[in-house]
Amino acid sequence: MKTNLITTSVALTALIVLLGCGGKVRYPNYYTLNVPAPPDPPAAVNVHSVLGVRQFRSPAYLRQGAVVYKTSPEQIGFYAYHRWAVDPREFVTNAVAENLRASGNFAQVKVYDGRPGIDYILSGRLERLEEIDYEDGIKVEVAISAQMTSVANGATVWTNSVSEMGTVNKHDIPAVVSEMNRTMARAITKLLTPVPGAVASASAAIKTN
């Protein structure tokens, strides 16, 4: 019994020493993308089309949850303690839907769930959302592509892709994420700018046939 007590005491002492030497437990930091909210949509005039926005896709490495950095065009790294609180695909899907809703060019814009009553479907892909460390200074890159199809005939009525770069003033993760937000906002604006004309032309063509 005495031997067991001594062994237990030694084990507890060793554990306390190890915990003291190891320092504090490190927990992940979580971040979210945040772009300016679009303005309220204008009053609808002769607008009847309903648009469904599918959830955006992305490369597998952007679905891991960690903030991504690249030290060369071929090498991808992940910050172990800096992670996204929300799946970037979900964020981009909702942001694109909100901007299209604010355009006033559709009677209704909603995230597509497979139900009927949709005139157009927008499908997209978040191609890149990463810190770039192999060029001059620290940069971020955001790349998005999307296309819109008509449910009536399956025709593609619009397609676009954009790639935006932003420069980070200092190399810490909050600064990187802030620049990603600004770059993401520019990318979404550029991506969606030509949508209304393309859909209007397609709608007119369908009505005249």
VENVENUR-V39078 format. One record per backbone hydrogen bond with DSSP energy under -0.5 kcal/mol. CO is the residue of the C=O (numbers start at 1). NH is the residue of the N-H. If there is no record, write none. Layout:
# VENVENUR-V39078
CO|NH  CO|NH
This chain:
# VENVENUR-V39078
1|5  2|6  3|7  4|8  5|9  6|10  7|11  8|12  9|13  10|14  11|15  12|16  13|17  14|18  15|19  16|20  17|21  18|22  19|23  25|27  29|83  31|85  31|86  46|48  49|107  49|108  50|119  50|120  51|110  52|54  52|122  53|112  57|126  59|62  60|63  61|64  65|84  67|79  68|131  69|77  70|133  74|76  75|71  75|72  77|69  78|80  79|82  81|29  82|67  83|31  87|90  87|91  88|92  89|56  89|93  90|94  91|95  92|96  93|97  94|98  95|99  96|100  97|101  98|102  99|103  100|104  100|105  101|104  102|42  108|51  110|53  119|151  119|152  120|52  121|123  121|149  122|54  123|147  124|57  125|127  125|145  126|59  128|143  130|141  131|70  131|133  132|139  138|168  139|132  140|166  141|130  142|164  143|127  143|128  144|162  145|125  146|160  147|123  148|157  148|158  149|121  150|154  155|150  155|157  158|148  160|146  162|144  164|142  166|140  168|138  170|172  172|176  173|177  174|178  175|179  176|180  177|181  178|182  179|183  180|184  181|185  182|186  183|187  184|188  185|189  186|190  187|191  188|192  189|193  192|195  194|198  195|199  196|200  197|201  198|202  199|203  200|204  201|205  202|206  203|207  204|208  205|209
